């Protein structure tokens, strides 16, 4: 195995659980290349130049790549410290701190803004997130505002709900057929926990970006703590459409945090 994988003394390796009966053993560099689509392995004899103190060290492992991908799906205005920390679990937050130390991820605040937001360094974004475009196709890097996410491109080509999900953070799907199609198109994002959804008692399917639910979870839970509140009052307090409030509430009910005491009246569990 060592010979087949070309592992040499000093190489970093990963041993990961893929599913209940399968594990992956690989060099970290090969694993990252496989995940990002970069099939060209760097020559093993070549020594990489030492990174500048102001630039992130190149190379991320599979766990770091997963955190970077999650961060990349969060809209700029939702990348505040609190929102991002709620989106990630404890292990992912620890990985995020490591990325901050390496300057692969930064915290910044634009002039006139009151909150710091997370950003991904241009070098790391270009190397690991924007993807390899093949011979003759340049990498155009405008990561924070203009880079289109792969799953959104795929969705826009095949499903009319794409722009609504990207713009509003949630959408309502009326039929099972459309919900099935949507879940297929969003399979990778659902697997990574970036997009979540549920079927409500009204037989509609509510789908949302996890960051959108995390952003609204605390305000809505405080509002309905200890009493039942109607959907119109909840939506008014959150300054969102009623269906947006329903999406948050139905998804929170999936985790047992919210109970629908009667139709369109919700209470914290």
C-alpha positions, 0 to 999 in steps of 0.5 A: 500500500505504501509503495502503491501510494508513493508514500515516503518518510515525512509525508503527511497522511490521513485515515478517514471514515468514508461510510460504515464499512469503508475507510480512506487512507491517503497522502493529505496532498493526494486527498486534497487534489482529489477533492478539489479536482486538481489531478496534478500532484506536485513533484515529491522531490521539489521543496516548496518555498517558505510562505511569506509571513503575510500569506497563508501556508499553502495546502489544506487537509480534508477537514479544513477544506470542508470548513472552507466550503461551508464558509464559501456558501454563506452570503457576505452579509451573513458571515458575522462571527456569531452566525458563522460560529452557529453554523459550524459545530465545535470541531469545525469552529476549532478548525476555523481558528486554525485557518485564521492563525494561518491567514487562510481565513481573515476577520475584517470590517468594512468602513461604516459596518459595525460587525466583523465578518469572515473572508477567505484569502484570495490565494486559498480561494483560488487554489482550493475553492474556485476550482481548476478550469483546465487547459486554456481556461483562466482562473478569474478570482473575485471570491467575495462578491462575484464567484458563482457557486457550483451548486447554484450554477447547476441549479440555475440551469435546471430549476426555477427555484435557484435564484429564490434560494440564493437571494432569500435564503429559503424557498417553498416547494409545493410538490413532491416531484419538484422536491425530489428533483431539487434534492438531487440537484442539491445532493452535495450541499445537503450532504455537507449540511449547507442546505436543509429541508423538511415536509410540513403538515401543509404538504409543502416542502420548506428548504433553506440555507443552514446559515439562514436558519442559524441567523434567525433561530435565536430571535425566534426562540426568544420571541416564542419562549413560554407562549404560543405566537402566531405566524403573522406576529413572528414574521413581523417581529423578524421582518421577513415574509411569513413563509420565511418564518415558517421555513425557520420554524418548521426546520427548528421543529425537526430538531425538537426546539419548536412545537406547532401548538395549533395551525400557524401558532408556534411555541418553544419546546 
